[in-house]
Amino acid sequence: MSKKKIKVYSTPICPFCITLKEFLKKRGFEFEDINVIENEKAKEEMITKSGQTGVPVFEADGEMIVGFDRKKICKILNIKD
């Protein structure tokens, strides 16, 4: 299993955020779930890093993906899906 440090910037009402987190959980990945509605500092950090205000934003060891791009996430995490 990958030992990459994974962060998911999300909101609790975003369907793509929920799908991304379930995708990671089902494959046994641990990740930091950051609710950008409750955490203004994290929201600003996400916007600075990604250049985007939309969620989800997936980050693994500095590599950023905006949205739930299954193909790119599988490549970064070396998942054969």
Steps between C-alpha positions, in 0.01 A plus 500: 500500500616849419652700782432834331361773723150558364275799565146546373366854514123458499158600626251262664230575239708455184409173322837481320679545835303212649575282196874578520519421873309172454731410209806547724346321801398195295861466383643533851658844468525721805452869434447829676146625432497879514159668514552837329162629620609478864869580451559839334880467525491164320269646235751778432783242490303289249435802276866606516629151417246405233393835359141375534209563732311182408514172689610232528870572478715190537864540607756222529859597581456839333322374186161668467187390317188716493182294484461124510720395208508124556761433231750758631446396863560134410823599323631709792414229755607212272155340512414239238130577471 
